């Protein structure tokens, strides 16, 4: 496998894992919020029951996702460059990889 192919393969692997982890985290957080916020709000407020539905504020979410995407792109780029550099180095010892 060429050094570029190794780097590309590792980038797809790490990028895919990070994307799936992000989606699972968002779905899990939304599910926990949906299940917990209502009962906690009703338990905390004895005067009036909490009837506000759980909503998604899109603008802050998009900002957070953009920052997360930039972090993922940076991690994948650094990893890709490192793997390619190591694959091109003929004197790089196998035991430290």
C-alpha positions in Angstrom: 0.0 0.0 0.0 1.4 3.4 -0.9 2.0 6.0 1.8 -0.8 8.2 0.4 -3.2 5.3 0.3 -2.3 4.4 3.9 -2.9 8.0 5.0 -6.2 8.2 3.1 -7.4 4.9 4.6 -6.6 6.1 8.1 -8.3 9.4 7.5 -11.5 7.7 6.3 -11.3 5.3 9.3 -10.9 8.0 11.9 -13.3 10.5 10.2 -16.0 7.8 10.0 -15.6 6.9 13.7 -15.7 10.5 14.7 -18.8 11.2 12.6 -20.6 8.2 13.9 -19.7 9.1 17.5 -20.9 12.7 17.0 -24.2 11.5 15.6 -24.7 8.9 18.4 -23.8 11.6 21.0 -26.3 14.1 19.6 -29.1 11.4 19.4 -28.3 10.1 22.9 -28.3 13.6 24.3 -31.5 14.5 22.7 -33.2 11.3 23.9 -32.0 11.8 27.5 -33.2 15.4 27.4 -36.5 14.4 26.0 -37.0 11.7 28.8 -35.6 13.7 31.7 -36.4 17.4 31.3 -40.1 17.1 31.6 -40.2 15.0 34.8 -37.4 17.1 36.5 -39.3 20.3 35.6 -42.5 19.0 37.0 -40.8 17.7 40.2 -39.1 21.1 40.7 -42.1 23.2 40.2 -44.9 22.5 42.6 -46.9 25.7 42.0 -47.4 25.2 38.3 -46.7 22.1 36.1 -44.0 22.7 33.5 -45.7 22.5 30.1 -42.9 24.0 27.9 -42.0 21.5 25.1 -38.4 20.6 24.5 -37.2 22.6 21.4 -34.0 22.8 19.4 -32.4 26.2 19.0 -30.8 25.8 15.6 -28.3 28.7 15.6 -26.2 27.6 18.7 -26.3 24.0 17.6 -25.0 24.9 14.1 -22.2 26.9 15.8 -21.3 24.0 18.0 -21.4 21.6 15.1 -19.2 23.9 13.0 -16.6 24.1 15.8 -16.7 20.3 16.2 -16.4 19.8 12.5 -13.3 22.1 12.4 -11.8 20.1 15.2 -12.5 16.8 13.4 -11.0 18.1 10.2 -7.9 19.3 12.1 -7.5 15.9 13.8 -7.9 14.0 10.6 -5.5 16.3 8.7 -2.8 15.9 11.4 -3.3 12.2 11.5 -3.1 11.9 7.7 0.1 13.9 7.5 1.7 11.8 10.4 0.8 8.5 8.8 2.1 9.5 5.4 5.3 10.8 6.9 5.8 7.6 8.9 5.1 5.5 5.8 7.6 7.4 3.8 10.3 7.1 6.5 12.4 4.0 5.6 14.3 4.2 8.9 11.3 4.5 11.2 11.4 1.6 13.5 8.3 -0.7 13.4 8.2 -1.1 17.2 7.5 2.6 17.8 4.6 2.8 15.4 
